[in-house]
Amino acid sequence: MKIKDTRSSIGTAVKYVLLVLGAILLMFPFVWMLLTSVKTLSEAVHIPPQWLPAVPQWNNYVHAWSLAPFALYFRNSIWIGALTVAGTLLLSILGAYAFTIYHFPCKGLLLTLFMLTMMVPNELLIIQNYVTISDLGLLDTFAGIILPTLADGFYIYMLTEYFRQTPPSLFKAAKVDGCSDWRYLWRVMVPLNKNAIATVGILSFITSWNAFLWPMMVTQSDAHRTVSVGLVLFKNTASSNVQYQMAAACMVLLPMVVVYIIFRKKIIAGVASGGIKG
């Protein structure tokens, strides 16, 4: 018994050591970026590397902000993220509701096809999406950035699994009382599954904020560029000033860190619960 307990303790200790080492490896680039953002140029490019700045240069953030229209980039990203969340939630809720409540031919096949879209990398569709947006005259517009990202098979499947947990007797009782399908959706289904819907909204906003390749392809002016695209262009503006580049990267990363810290439990619980219910 003692040998078994000893082995168990050793295994637990090894597991935690590996987890701590993994966490350090994952966090190192972010810590280095943060430290470099408050160094002078000579400290940032010093060989061998200088870990800590002699005097933190917080003005690097002010200077980096003034070198590019980051206020405009942030406003664009927030606006695009809000519209993307609204559109994604509307389509995902309606799609999940249809798969849950209604009976129609090839229902299972259609849901399977939606699930299969999760296996298709977005990069495979980017050329066709670009041609379509170009033909519609939506290049360098917010609509051109948002429209191809609204429908997501994962979110529809996730909400479908949640909606199916609602007792069918509620729907029958609502119909007996004269409740319309539309009213039942917004008065019963949405409130009962608000946590799952909130999770979809948060994940959709994070995805929109971090998007890079598609916004870069369809935008041609600062008026519609997002922070991720603006950060890449800022590299040319900052030239060899590594400390300004790191300061800008920290500014772009900070909102998502705050969002994740605030909503991390809801995100993990929502996705994990959805996987269990599926």
C-alpha positions as CSV (number, residue, x, y, z in Angstrom):
1,M,0.0,0.0,0.0
2,K,2.8,2.4,0.9
3,I,4.6,1.5,-2.4
4,K,1.5,2.3,-4.3
5,D,1.0,5.6,-2.5
6,T,4.7,6.5,-3.1
7,R,4.3,5.8,-6.8
8,S,1.2,7.9,-6.9
9,S,2.9,10.8,-5.2
10,I,5.9,10.6,-7.5
11,G,3.6,10.5,-10.6
12,T,1.6,13.6,-9.3
13,A,4.9,15.5,-8.6
14,V,6.2,14.7,-12.1
15,K,2.9,15.8,-13.7
16,Y,3.0,19.1,-11.9
17,V,6.6,19.7,-12.8
18,L,5.8,19.1,-16.5
19,L,2.8,21.4,-16.3
20,V,4.9,24.1,-14.7
21,L,7.7,23.8,-17.3
22,G,5.1,23.9,-20.0
23,A,3.5,27.0,-18.6
24,I,6.9,28.7,-18.4
25,L,7.7,27.8,-22.0
26,L,4.3,29.2,-23.1
27,M,4.6,32.4,-21.1
28,F,8.2,33.2,-21.9
29,P,7.5,34.9,-25.3
30,F,4.8,37.1,-23.7
31,V,7.0,38.0,-20.7
32,W,9.9,38.8,-23.1
33,M,7.7,41.0,-25.2
34,L,6.5,42.9,-22.1
35,L,10.0,43.5,-20.8
36,T,11.3,44.5,-24.3
37,S,8.5,47.0,-24.6
38,V,9.9,49.1,-21.8
39,K,13.6,49.0,-22.8
40,T,15.7,51.4,-24.7
41,L,16.8,50.4,-28.2
42,S,20.3,49.5,-27.0
43,E,18.9,47.3,-24.3
44,A,16.4,45.7,-26.7
45,V,19.1,44.6,-29.2
46,H,21.9,44.0,-26.7
47,I,24.0,40.8,-27.1
48,P,23.9,38.9,-24.9
49,P,20.3,39.6,-24.1
50,Q,19.6,42.0,-21.2
51,W,16.7,40.7,-19.3
52,L,15.6,43.7,-17.3
53,P,15.6,47.4,-18.3
54,A,17.8,49.7,-16.2
55,V,14.9,52.2,-16.2
56,P,11.5,51.2,-17.6
57,Q,10.7,53.3,-20.6
58,W,6.9,53.7,-20.4
59,N,7.0,56.5,-23.0
60,N,7.6,53.7,-25.6
61,Y,3.9,53.1,-25.5
62,V,3.0,56.8,-26.0
63,H,5.5,57.0,-28.9
64,A,4.3,53.8,-30.5
65,W,0.7,55.0,-30.3
66,S,1.6,58.2,-32.0
67,L,3.5,56.6,-34.9
68,A,0.4,54.9,-36.3
69,P,-3.4,55.5,-36.2
70,F,-4.0,52.8,-33.5
71,A,-7.1,54.6,-32.2
72,L,-8.7,54.1,-35.6
73,Y,-7.5,50.5,-35.8
74,F,-8.9,49.7,-32.3
75,R,-12.2,51.4,-33.2
76,N,-12.4,49.4,-36.4
77,S,-11.7,46.1,-34.6
78,I,-14.3,46.8,-32.0
79,W,-16.9,47.7,-34.6
80,I,-16.2,44.7,-36.7
81,G,-16.2,42.4,-33.7
82,A,-19.5,43.7,-32.4
83,L,-21.2,43.3,-35.8
84,T,-19.6,39.8,-36.2
85,V,-20.9,38.8,-32.8
86,A,-24.4,40.1,-33.6
87,G,-24.6,38.3,-37.0
88,T,-23.0,35.1,-35.8
89,L,-25.3,34.8,-32.8
90,L,-28.4,35.5,-34.9
91,L,-27.5,32.9,-37.6
92,S,-26.3,30.3,-35.0
93,I,-29.4,30.7,-32.8
94,L,-31.8,30.4,-35.8
95,G,-29.9,27.5,-37.3
96,A,-29.7,25.6,-34.0
97,Y,-33.4,26.3,-33.3
98,A,-34.4,24.9,-36.7
99,F,-32.3,21.7,-36.1
100,T,-33.8,21.3,-32.7
101,I,-37.5,22.0,-33.1
102,Y,-38.5,21.3,-36.8
103,H,-38.6,18.1,-38.7
104,F,-37.6,18.3,-42.4
105,P,-36.1,16.0,-45.0
106,C,-32.3,15.3,-44.7
107,K,-32.2,17.0,-41.3
108,G,-29.5,14.7,-40.0
109,L,-27.5,14.9,-43.2
110,L,-27.6,18.7,-43.2
111,L,-26.4,18.9,-39.6
112,T,-23.6,16.4,-40.4
113,L,-22.6,18.7,-43.3
114,F,-22.4,21.7,-41.0
115,M,-20.2,19.6,-38.7
116,L,-18.0,18.7,-41.6
117,T,-17.3,22.3,-42.3
118,M,-15.3,22.4,-39.1
119,M,-12.7,20.1,-40.8
120,V,-12.2,22.6,-43.7
121,P,-9.4,25.1,-43.0
122,N,-10.5,28.7,-43.7
123,E,-7.5,29.2,-45.9
124,L,-9.0,26.7,-48.5
125,L,-12.0,29.1,-49.0
126,I,-10.1,32.4,-48.9
127,I,-9.6,32.6,-52.7
128,Q,-13.3,31.9,-53.5
129,N,-14.4,34.3,-50.8
130,Y,-12.1,37.0,-52.2
131,V,-13.5,36.5,-55.7
132,T,-17.1,36.7,-54.4
133,I,-16.5,39.8,-52.3
134,S,-14.7,41.4,-55.2
135,D,-17.6,40.7,-57.6
136,L,-20.0,42.2,-55.0
137,G,-17.9,45.4,-54.9
138,L,-17.3,45.0,-51.2
139,L,-13.5,45.2,-51.1
140,D,-12.1,47.6,-48.5
141,T,-15.5,47.7,-46.6
142,F,-16.6,46.5,-43.2
143,A,-19.2,44.3,-44.9
144,G,-16.5,42.6,-47.0
145,I,-14.6,41.7,-43.8
146,I,-17.6,40.5,-41.9
147,L,-19.9,38.6,-44.2
148,P,-17.7,35.5,-44.9
149,T,-17.2,35.0,-41.2
150,L,-20.8,35.0,-40.0
151,A,-21.9,31.4,-40.6
152,D,-19.9,28.9,-38.4
153,G,-20.7,25.2,-38.3
154,F,-19.1,24.8,-34.9
155,Y,-21.3,27.4,-33.2
156,I,-24.5,26.0,-34.8
157,Y,-23.6,22.5,-33.7
158,M,-22.7,23.7,-30.2
159,L,-26.0,25.5,-29.7
160,T,-28.0,22.6,-31.2
161,E,-26.6,20.3,-28.6
162,Y,-27.6,22.8,-25.9
163,F,-31.0,23.5,-27.3
164,R,-31.7,19.7,-27.4
165,Q,-31.4,19.6,-23.6
166,T,-34.5,21.7,-23.3
167,P,-37.5,19.4,-22.5
168,P,-39.8,19.0,-25.5
169,S,-42.7,19.2,-23.1
170,L,-42.0,23.0,-22.8
171,F,-42.5,23.4,-26.5
172,K,-45.8,21.4,-26.5
173,A,-47.1,23.4,-23.5
174,A,-46.2,26.7,-25.2
175,K,-48.0,25.7,-28.4
176,V,-51.1,24.7,-26.3
177,D,-51.0,28.2,-24.8
178,G,-50.9,29.7,-28.2
179,C,-47.3,30.7,-28.2
180,S,-45.8,31.2,-31.7
181,D,-42.5,29.5,-32.7
182,W,-40.8,32.8,-32.9
183,R,-41.9,33.9,-29.4
184,Y,-41.0,30.5,-28.0
185,L,-37.4,30.9,-29.3
186,W,-36.8,34.3,-27.7
187,R,-38.9,33.9,-24.6
188,V,-37.9,30.3,-23.6
189,M,-35.0,28.8,-25.6
190,V,-32.7,31.8,-25.5
191,P,-33.1,32.6,-21.8
192,L,-32.7,28.9,-20.9
193,N,-29.4,28.7,-22.9
194,K,-28.0,32.2,-22.2
195,N,-24.7,30.8,-20.9
196,A,-24.1,28.8,-24.1
197,I,-25.1,31.8,-26.2
198,A,-22.8,34.1,-24.2
199,T,-19.9,31.6,-24.8
200,V,-20.5,31.7,-28.6
201,G,-20.5,35.5,-28.5
202,I,-17.2,35.7,-26.6
203,L,-15.5,33.1,-28.8
204,S,-16.8,34.9,-31.9
205,F,-15.4,38.3,-30.7
206,I,-12.0,36.8,-29.9
207,T,-11.8,35.1,-33.3
208,S,-12.8,38.4,-35.0
209,W,-10.2,40.4,-33.0
210,N,-7.4,38.0,-33.8
211,A,-8.3,37.6,-37.5
212,F,-5.4,38.6,-39.8
213,L,-5.2,37.0,-43.2
214,W,-8.7,37.8,-44.4
215,P,-8.8,41.4,-43.2
216,M,-5.3,42.0,-44.7
217,M,-6.5,40.7,-48.1
218,V,-9.7,42.8,-48.4
219,T,-8.6,46.1,-46.8
220,Q,-6.7,48.7,-48.8
221,S,-6.8,51.8,-46.5
222,D,-6.5,52.6,-42.8
223,A,-10.2,53.5,-42.7
224,H,-11.1,49.8,-42.5
225,R,-8.0,48.1,-41.2
226,T,-8.0,46.1,-38.0
227,V,-5.4,46.2,-35.2
228,S,-3.9,42.9,-36.3
229,V,-3.3,44.3,-39.8
230,G,-2.2,47.7,-38.5
231,L,0.3,46.0,-36.2
232,V,2.1,44.4,-39.2
233,L,2.1,47.7,-41.1
234,F,3.5,49.4,-38.0
235,K,6.6,47.2,-38.3
236,N,7.6,49.2,-41.3
237,T,6.9,52.5,-39.6
238,A,8.8,51.6,-36.5
239,S,11.7,50.3,-38.6
240,S,14.4,48.8,-36.4
241,N,13.0,50.2,-33.2
242,V,12.2,46.8,-31.6
243,Q,11.0,48.4,-28.4
244,Y,8.2,50.3,-30.2
245,Q,7.2,47.1,-32.0
246,M,6.9,45.2,-28.7
247,A,5.0,48.1,-27.1
248,A,2.5,48.1,-30.0
249,A,2.1,44.3,-29.8
250,C,1.4,44.6,-26.0
251,M,-1.3,47.2,-26.7
252,V,-3.0,44.9,-29.3
253,L,-2.8,41.9,-27.0
254,L,-4.0,43.5,-23.8
255,P,-7.8,43.7,-24.7
256,M,-7.9,39.9,-25.4
257,V,-6.0,39.2,-22.2
258,V,-8.6,41.2,-20.2
259,V,-11.5,39.5,-22.0
260,Y,-10.1,36.0,-21.4
261,I,-9.3,36.8,-17.7
262,I,-12.9,38.0,-17.2
263,F,-14.7,35.3,-19.1
264,R,-12.3,32.3,-18.9
265,K,-14.6,30.3,-16.6
266,K,-17.6,30.9,-18.9
267,I,-15.6,30.0,-22.0
268,I,-14.2,26.7,-20.5
269,A,-17.5,25.7,-18.9
270,G,-19.4,26.4,-22.1
271,V,-17.2,24.5,-24.4
272,A,-16.6,21.6,-22.0
273,S,-20.3,21.3,-21.2
274,G,-21.2,21.4,-24.9
275,G,-18.7,18.6,-25.6
276,I,-20.1,16.5,-22.7
277,K,-23.7,17.0,-23.9
278,G,-22.7,16.1,-27.5
